[in-house]
Structure formats: C-alpha cells, structure tokens
Amino acid sequence: MSQLNKTILACMVLNYQKGTDIKWNSMNLTSSSKLEMKDTKIEATSVLWSQIEILHEDWLKNKYSCNVSHASLKQPVMKETSFCSACYSQEPTIMIKGPFRNKSAKSDVHFKCIINGTYTGNVSWKLNENDISSHKNETTFSGIVSHLMLPDLKWETAKVINCSITDICLSRKYSPTGIEASLTIRDPSVTLTVKPNQTQTVLQCKASGFKTKEITFKCFKDGESQEYGKKANLSKIEEEEDGLFSQTVEFYNVSTEWNKGVFLLCQANDTRSSKISKCTDDTRQKVKPVVYLDGPNFEEPANKLTATCLVVGPNLDGVDISWKVGSPNPTPQTENPKDNGNGTQTVWSKLNISEDWKQGHEIVCQVKDACGLHETKTIKKVSNISTPIVKIMRPPEYDLTEGKANLICIITDFFPSDISVKWLKNQKNVSSTQFINDCPVLNGNVFSMVSRINITEEDWKSGASFTCMVKHYFSDKWQKVASPSNLFASFKNVDPKIILVTSKSEGTSNERRLLCMISEFSPKELSIKWYKDNKTVDKGVTTLKPAMSQDGLFSQTSQLIANDTEWKMGHKYKCEAERKSGTPVSQSIDKCTDDTRQKVKPVVYLDGPNFEEPPNKLTVTCLVVGPNLEDVVISWKVGSPNHTPQTEKPKDNGNGTQTVWSKWDISEDWKQGNEIVCQVIDACGLQETKTIKKVSNISAPILKIMRPPEYDLTDHAHLICIITNFFPSDISVKWLKNQKNVSSTQFINDCPVLNGNVFSMVSRINITEEDWKSGATFTCMVNHYFSDVWQKVASPSNLFASFKNVDPKINLVTSKSESTSNERRLLCMISEFSPKELSIKWYKDDQTEDKRVTTLKPTMSQDGLFSQTSQLIANDTEWKMGLKYKCEAKGKSGKPVSQSIDKCTDLRNSSLNTVVYLLRPSVEDDFHNKSLNATCMIIGPDLGGITVTWKVGNIEQKENTKTSHTFKNGKDVITSMLEKIEDAWKNFETIICEVKLPCNEKQIHKVSKVKAPKKPRITIFEPSEAELSRSSHVNLVCLINGFNPPDIFVQWKWKNVLISSSNYSNSEVTAGKNIDGNVTYTMYSKLQVEKTHSDVDSYSCIAGHESEKELISETITNVFKPIIPTRPRAVIFQSEKELICLVYGFSPKDIQVKWSLKKDDSLNYTTEHPSKGKDGKFTTNSRIQFSENEWLPGMVYTCSVVHNSTNTNLSVNISKQEIVKEEYFYDESTTYIVPEDDLQGIWNTACTFIILFLVSFLYSAFVTVIKISK
C-alpha cells in the first residue's frame, strides 16, 4: 500500500516517570493500525512517545484519543484529535487559472481549479451559471487540482466560469455551502485610430479580446453596407495575458470621405465595431492651422497702411476671419481658401488700419471655424523703439589705388527691424542699383545691418562726398552720416609735417640712431635727404615706404645711423623732406636741443598677454620709451609673489630715445583674474603706474557672411564676413575654402572699430572665376579672446546659382480691375530661373500683344535664383467674349515655357467656383404665420450673363419674384427670391431654382417640405467645475440633434422669460448620416451666464421645428451648486478583503483622502476621482486592500479627509476585535500528510513542538500530584 494512503499519529510525554503508560483508544483502531512505543531524549529531556500508523481513509472520518496513566495520577490524562480539528486551522483557498490550449486538441480549451488546504470534498464547475460535469480531479501535496476541458462551441459562448468545493470539514467549520472561485471572460472590443506621419490618411483598426484566431475586418462609411477603403498590413495574431487574441489591420484609400468629415467604421467578425471621423480624430494635432498677422510696411503712405491676417492649414473651408480695432466698422478685404498643393490651404483678410495705427490702437485678428479653431493674433505699434547708430567705414588705401573701393555703412542697435537705407552723392540721391542693403540681423535685443556703395575713379578725381541716409520705423526724419573727412586726401597736394628724434643704438656703444618721421602729406611721392653740419649724408640712411593714415594722408619714416662720438661732440644733423611741387620742410637736432624731456616725454606701455599664446606661457610686458632711461626702475605688483621678472637694460632706439622693458609670467594670475600692476619711476621725476586685468564682461562676436550682389559675381566678387558685437577687441579671423585653410594673403582683415561699448570689424575674401565654376564653399572662422572654440559661419547656400541654367516656372492669374469696370488685369509670375536674362511675350488668340504690358526687372531671391513679373491690362469685354491669352517666357539657352488662360478655364480652375444656394422658407416665419419665401443665392467670381428661373412643380413662376445683384469681397452675388409660397409649401410641392451659368453650365436646385420630419433631441451640457471657479461668467451649451429638415430656430429662457439673442450664439447646422443611412442635422447654442446670477436655479433651451406644432424645450438646474462650499461627510465600509472610505455631499470637488495605520502613512490605497450628483454635490471613495495577516486584532485603520474650501479636517476609523484561539496539536502552517520516510521534514518539526507542549502539560500535572501526595 502506498505511503500516501497512510497517516502517523504520535503521543509524547516529557520528563516521564517510570511506570508511565500510553494507550490509544482501541474503538477506532483497526487491524491494519500499526502501534509502536519508544522512549528517547530530546535535548536532555526524557521523552516517552507512542505512534500509530492508520489508513488515510480512517483518519478522515474518525476521532482518535491518547490516554496517559501513572500511579501518581488520580485518573488518566486524555488528548483527542481528528482530521478536521488538526488540519483545518485555516480556511482553504481556491482559484481558477486558464485558458490553456493543447496543440494536439485545438478544439478544446483547458481550465484549472487549484484548491490548497484540503484533499477531500466535492468539486463542481459551472459555465454561465449552468452546471457542467466534464472535469477531472487530481490530488497533490497541497490540495486538489480539478481540470475542465471546454469544447470550442461552449468556449465561444463562455462569459463566466465558476469552480466550487464542499466537504464535511468545511460545512462544520467555515461555510455550509463550501468555497467558490469565479473567472469572468471579457467581451471583445475594436479600436479605430489614425496612423500618424502618413502622406495620405491611413486608419489603424485593432481587435482585441477575441476567443478565436480567425478575425476578419471590414471598413464602411457610417450608415452604408458596402465596404470602403483598401485593407493592408494585417498583423500577426497575438495572444494576450488573459488567453484571448488580438490583431491589427490598416485601411488605405479613405482620404476622400475622411476629408469630408464622414464617419468611417471598422467592424471585426461582424460583431464588434468602432467609428471615427476627421473632427473627432483631432487631425489638427498633426498639421495644426497656423495664423499669421502681418503689420503695415512703414514705407507705405500714412493713409494706406494695411494689416494682413493669413491662415495656413488643412481644410480651411468655413474659416471665419474677423477684426477688432479702434474703428467701429472695419471693412476688410477677404479671399476664399486657395490650395497650396501640399495638402494645405491659404486664406487671408486685409484691413486698412491707417487711423488706428496712428493712434496706437491694438489690431486684433480673430480666426475660428466649426472644428474648434479659435485663435487670436494681436499687433500694435512698437513703443520701445531703439534708434539706430550709423557709421561709415573708410576704405583702405590699396582699394583706392586699385580702383575697386567700397564705402560700407554699418547700422547697429536699432529696434524693430523696419528700416530704409539710401545714399547721397554730393547731396543727391543715388540709384538703388548702385548700392546694396543687406537684411537686418538680430544681435541680442537689437538689429544690425550693412549697406555698401561702390566708388568710381571719377568720384575720386572730383572729390565727391557721400552720405548714408537711414529712416527707421515710421520716423519722420532721416538719420544721416557723412563719409570720412579727407576721403580722397591722397589726390590732394598737402605739405608734410616733420619730427626728428634721436636715441642710442643697441648694437654698439658708438652708434646714434636719428629717426625722421614725416606725416600728413599728399600725394605719397616724397624725397627725403639727410645733412650733417649742412653737408649731405647718404651713408647709414634707411627710408621706409609711405603709408596711409586714418585721415587719408600719408606718413613716412627715414633713419640715419650716426657716430655717437660725433653726436656727443655736438655735430648738428638735419632731415629735409620735399614733395614734387611743394616747398621743402626740415628739422635739425643735436645733443643740446635733444637733451630735454620737453620734446619727447617718456611713455609707458603695459602690453597684456597674446590670447593666441599657450595658457601656461602667458606673459605681460611693461615697456618704457623715452630719452635717457638709464636710471629708470620698473617694479611689479601682482598676486603671485614668487615669480622673478625678466628685465632688460635700456637700449637705444636710434631716434633719440631709449627703450627699457620688463617681462613677467602671469599665467596663474591671469587665470585667477588678479590685477597686474606695473610701476615706473626714475630720478628725473618720472612716476607712472599702468594696470591691466583679464576682461570679465566678454561679449562674444556675431558672425554673418553677406551674399555678393548679382552684379558683383559677374565682375569682381567679394565675400564679406561681418563680425560685430564683440568685446574686447582681441580677435583672430581666417577663412576656409572647401573646408581647407586659405592663405592669409588671399583675404583682408580690417581693424576692429569701437561702436558704443562693443567692437565690429570686416573680413573680405576675393572669389575667382574658378571658384564660381567649381561651386566652391567658403567658411569664415573667428577665435575671440582666450576662447577654446573657433566660431564659424558658412557662405550662403546656392552661392553661384546665377551661373546655372535653370528653366523658369510660370503662373498666370487674373483679377477684375477695381479702377474701371472694363479692365481685366492678367498677371504672369515667372520664378526660380537662371541666369537672369529672360524674354517675356504676350499673345491674344495666338497674336502677339504688346500694348498695355508692364514688365518689372528680375530680382534675385534668397536661394540665388531669379524671379520676374509681367502684367497685361486686357479689355474686360473681350475677356467675357472668351478670348484666350497666353504668357510665354524663354531664357537664353532654354526652351520657352508658357501658360494660357481664358474666361472658362479661369472659372474651372479658380478656387472661387460659382456656388448656388437654395434656401428654404424660414421655420420661424412659419411658426409666426408670416409670408413664406424661397431664396436662391448665386455667389461667384464673374456672374455676367447668368439667368435664374423659378418653378413650382413643373410650372414656371414669373410673378412674385425679386432679383438683386451686388459685388462684395471680390465676388459677384445674385439673390433671387420667390415670394408667397405658403400654399405650395404646405401642400408639399417642389420648389425649383434653375440657374444658367456662364460657359454653358446649368445648375438645378430643388426643395420641398419634408413629409416625415424628425423631431430634434435637446441636451444641455453643464459647465466644468474649473470654468465655474475660474471665470467671471460660464457657458451653457445646448446640443440640438437628430432633426430633419435642417430649418430650426433656437432661443433661451431665464426665469421663464426670453433672453436677448445678444447673450447667446447659435452655431451653423451640420448634417450627418445615421447607421441606417438617414440624414439628420445637428447644431448647438451657447449661452453666457454671469456669476452674479448664481441665485437663478433654472435655464431653458427652446427650439422651434416643423416636426412639432409646439416649441420643444429642455431645462437645467443646480448650475452653480458645485462651487458653493459644502462640508463633506464620511463613512467606512468593510468587505471581505478591503476597506472602503465613502466621502459624500461636498463641494467644490478638490479634496484629499488618506489612510493611516499606527501613524504609518505609507499605505497602498487608491482614491477615485470625485463624481458629481444631480444635486450638484460630489462623492468619492478611497479603497485599501488587506490580507488576514495584514489586519490583526487591535489594529486601527484611519481614513482622513481634508477639504480646504470649507476648512474641514475629518477622520473616521475602524478596528478589528482581538480573538484568542486555542491550538492543540498542529500549527496552522503545518503540512498535514507526510510519508513515513520523511519524518525528519516539515511534519516532524511541527509535531515535535505540539508533543512537547502536551508532555510539558502532563509533566506539570504529574509534579503537582506528587507534591500533593507528599
């Protein structure tokens, strides 16, 4: 017999005495019971124990007792046990797991019911509350496992599966009905979304929670049965966590209906579906409409200033643009949406704002549409204007001599960027073709720009003067700055000035250097001669080349090395300078005249470190230049005390002066920002201090490469790198060509110029013809003041586009001239071509047309290509007759491109197509028994020659008709009305408007009274709590839907009195299809309610519709109750495994609920979002789960509620009563059935402690008896 069918019971006596006997109740023992008696010691304690081995089936149904007897006991001690009392110290657990699928039996679905803590009892299953018997049970060490196999047909209908167990012990100790587990199978679902980032609309449909792997998808237009779209990208079947299946599919070719706003529906297995439309899907998250508000051009006439509000985005039909300005009745010019060719449209509105702009009024453009677009843009004349600073840079001398000089006007520190720059030559305006204005560049909070003008040889010879004129942002005045004085000084005759100085030569003690400095002369040709005691000296003479100074004049230096012995003997030396046609000038010097500091005072220079040196080898030099410096002392005062300066003795400069210098390593002091001080003194009273320090307020340079003008590229192009806004002036500039260093001989860096508190400079590099042809790229590199990084800016993209052959693009449009009714403007726009030479011709019915043609000059765009515009003023009468016009453009080496247009093609291609609206009689007039009229409205770009015919049934109506013709916002509007149709309308007769359009088009529109109208449904939506709390007023929205026909009127009542229509707004009526295919209509009305009316308890939304003879209404109450402060109340409920804290009757809804246990706030609980009741007050609940071990007797759970709006702090608590339980033989965690050969395991441990407790009890009784007997 297997050991699993046997059970061992043990009875133990601790510290037993001789003669102790253990007996088992023989009434429940059978012949198969095995009895064994032993005595042993456990940790020095004498133990007598007896065990019996019984059948498991006997153990389950019988009670067993152990009797201990001894001579000292008056009567035997008995202990009794049974299966139920020993093994069921804790209620068994039950759970269902599944489904599991067997690959070899695909039609069956497997579930397991796992029962721990019992080995007997009856297990039963239920499917959808019905008993099911197809299951098998097995016994494990921990309990019972029951297996249920469901056939495929039953699995398809499964919603709830139950498993339960009952046995004798359970009915006695815990539950008479047993314990039960339940598994709910979730319903399948379908979700439909739009796949992002696609060039066309793609719908993604996901089906989940299906019990089968066979999932079929279909796509429909809402209300139709025919499939729609193309199905693709069907994903693999995926098994979800609960054993059900999901799958995803995509639908293409749905853009047409999607763009119309039609609801599209995805259906899976013909049982579950989901639908979506363009508006509900929030397509605007992908491409949101963008609104631009462009202010007036300050160069426009003051009485013709305009603002333009531009909207760009998808599907802009129905967009409404309105203006809010100081003027009471603005009349804007608004265009209908035009397609941009990239899935978006453009619509704009233009308004004259001259008077409002002058008075500083705010210009507001409001844009909205039916899909939720609501955006406001505002502009206003700038008040914090920053006036520009203007400066002209002198051209270098070599530019003037090489015949290619440019004057550069630098304009900085202006805001806003609106600016106009022009030049004057000799106080007369210069043509705009002779100078170039670059675009303004933002530098911090202000703008900068550059203007350049070319100087010709004739200008130099005539001594022309130039003025840079700047007009900024609606200013009435032009700022001006003149070109540098003496601009062409190099062409004038100016006598030189001369200075002669001397110094001791360093090379030898017997040499004296005489330096003759000649300055401020012109032209630069000059002869210099030396004399000693009035005799010519040629030996030892060195003369440098002349150089141009800042004032445009020249300077030159000549040196004579004389014998120092002769100098000291008093010989006189003279330097003489003479121009070609001028008078010679001279200066003499000798030892006596030079021996004074009145002529040349010593000068001290403190030269800081070079920022291009290594950071650990930075040096500073203190230099003294002057006569007789032998006794000069140079000392230093710096932060680092342990450095030793390198000081040189005075050296003669050969010009009557000496130089002495001291050099100091300041690497560490410079790094730490210490002040460097040089002090110079001598015996003759020289006492001077120089100080330098590393600059802290560094301003990084701003770089910009200016694109060469188009005419420059054909002659002698320069790329100009403008470096501005830097401080200090230490800077290094170089160029890269095709990412390789350019030799410094190929570019020119001008000296930095101080503009205010910052420096600016220009670097220019010449571009050769080879660079143009190869398409070379250039980069301007700048390193500034001890920076570790080179800043760089690349040359403009498409730099040499004007050398490429690019065929033009052409666009021909037309518009009706406003100046006269008999003129038609044809505009031919040619763009993106190169080179700029282009011929443009016009044709009328294939005949050349050159009268009234205006063609502008080509202009270069930012991309380097050219654009050009030509206009033809045609006769409007000929246009209406259908004559065809053509514009043809041809480049030098390309093929001609052309585009034709006539009246009919313009009408077909125009976004302003002719539209006909047939308006039904007013339902409001019908309700009030007024005369009923039908109105036919025709709107289009050109309605000349149109005819309108009315019919009732098939009978033409010539009486009771009125027709008017107006022109508004660039469109013709014809309104025709058929009056007094009450009888025909009430008899359901058909009203027909027949419109004959230009170009042989015909439109027929019909309308009649609906025989089976559908009654509207009215729903009022309450405002959110946030809106109630935040705003001074709230909006009530009344939704009216499900009605047909669309004619309806809506009103509001307050205290049963009609509210003025100025307090509410009604939306347009929109159509939609139901699932059954019928068309119904929807609209909404929005009422604005002031908070001061919070005492009003009811508002009514009223609608009139031909489906009902009486008005239909819906009423809302308790609007403001959610924001009236009301204190909360709370109560705690207890379920089997969780506590629920219910908080109710409070407002507003902001509230905090927390759980605590013995001051421990770190509990895991969940709190629901407050929900609002019909009375306007809120309710919420907080739940905390617990197990039996987590909530012990005596423990208190506290629910704390904080409601700041009513200053309420509320606490409720709940505790568990303490219950003492007796445990006899077995611990509640003991494993109850153990094989005989595993006595050293878990069973042995548990039984040992139980028996020790029993023996201890018997021993205590035995000792007590012995003591009493003594």
Summary of the structure (lengths in Angstrom):
residues: 1270
radius of gyration: 51.9
end to end distance: 52.1
largest distance: 161.1
contacts: 3700
relative contact order: 0.05
helix: 13%
strand: 48%
